[in-house]
Amino acid sequence: MRTPGRGGAGGGKGGGRGTGRGPGAPGQGPRRRPTEGHPPARRNPERPAEGRRPRDERPAGRQGPDRRRDEARRDTARTGERRAAGPQGGARRTPERRTTEPRTERPTPDRRAAEGRATDRRAAGPPPGGRRPPERRAERPPERPTERVPAGPRKPPKPPAPTAPASPGLAAALDYLGRGWSVIPLQPGDKRPLVPWEEYQYRRPAEAVVRSWFRRSPDAGVGIVTGLASGLVVLDVDAAHGGEASLQRLVQAHGELPWTVEARTGGGGRHLYFTHPGGVIHNRAGFRPGLDLRGDGGYVVAPPSVHPSGRPYTWAPTGDPQRAQPAPLPAWLLHTVAPPPGRRTGHPREHWRRLVSEGVAQGERNTTVASLTGHLLFRGVDPEVALELLLCWNRVRCRPPLPDDEVARTVESILRTHARQAGEEAPEGSAPAP
């Protein structure tokens, strides 16, 4: 019995053209049977039939779907190898695009409940009265006010931190310094200087230096240096020693004193401030009973210092520096304090010999160096020789010695003063007379 092939003649539907495998020539496979109305396939006349190779002599290999499946597997294997090897030659591999599906927002429980209520209202229909009322929206919580509302009564502000009490001496010293007066600090309740002050006979201290003095000792007194450094000459009237009576006699003989700056001392006396006339005005202690004159190389205690008796120095009601100005020194007063002709002023020889042989202790070194310098210059000693002598004396006799640069500064200051008074009689000693 003959078995028809797949889709072959007699086995296909409708008697169509079949492709079944039937018996044929050995090694040539099935042949297509020509249908009616179509001529048989023509072969290439340039290639004779006898020149074709039989099927069994063709190169072996899988054909059709099997071949495409093998190529797809090979391509997959090559892609895996390339991925494992990574980019070559520094080239960057283009990342693969991933398709992301749009996220579906999941409804929240509140939203589902709201949708359920809306569905129920639509199913119930309009109310019997007619138009259905609009849907009520969920009320938002009230917004919080932008301004902060105090929870209760406000607490009172904290009191400011206590500050150190201001030093009255510092305020007065800065005021005097602003007027061009040279100031020094004094020991509290005393007339003695708190610091070495000889250099301030020739220059005014800096404001920072004055503040440092009263920062270390807020209760210190204030002293005003007289002479050229401040441009002042002060007449000291000591009422306890007959100063008022002596001044009254001078006024009756020469005339009234001009209105000037005046201070009341803690001891009951007065200080009359006059402008410096220039040149050198020496200190004259006791030129009349109870009368002293403070000029170059001196100082006076100024308000608001405290007297050793406990009473403060104050400005007279009409002599406050805020209201009055120092008047010029009367000529008759300057003539009265001048020494008589032929009379020498200064210390005796025994004083200088004792200083040179015995030396001085701490607290008197600067004053003594200044006095010795003036004494040597007055005697005509060369300034360079005087400096070398004082440096040697300081190293041997002072206890303890001063720094060399400090000795040199003191000598230079005295030398400048000596140069200003050229042509006039130089003092034998310039020791201050507080």
Secondary structure, 3 states (H helix, E strand, C coil): CCCCCCCCCCCCHHHCCCCCCCCCCCCCCCCCCCCCCCCCCCCCCCCCHHHCCCHHHCCCCCCCHHHHHHHHHHHHHHHHHHHHHCCCCCCCCCCCCCCCCCCCCCCCHHHHHHHHHHHHHHHHCCCCCCCCCCCCCCCCCCCCCCCCCCCCCCCCCCCCCCCCCCCHHHHHHHHHHHCCCCEEEECCCCCCECCCCHHHHCCCCCHHHHHHHHHHCCCCEEEEECECCCCEEEEEECHHHCHHHHHHHHHHHHCCCCCCEEEECCCCCEEEEEECCCCCCCCEEEEECCEEEECCCCEEEECCCECCCCCECEECCCCCCCCCCCEECCHHHHHHHCCCCCCCCCCCHHHHHHHHHHCCECCCHHHHHHHHHHHHHHCCCCHHHHHHHHHHHHHHHCECCCCHHHHHHHHHHHHHHHHHCCCCCCCCCCCCCC
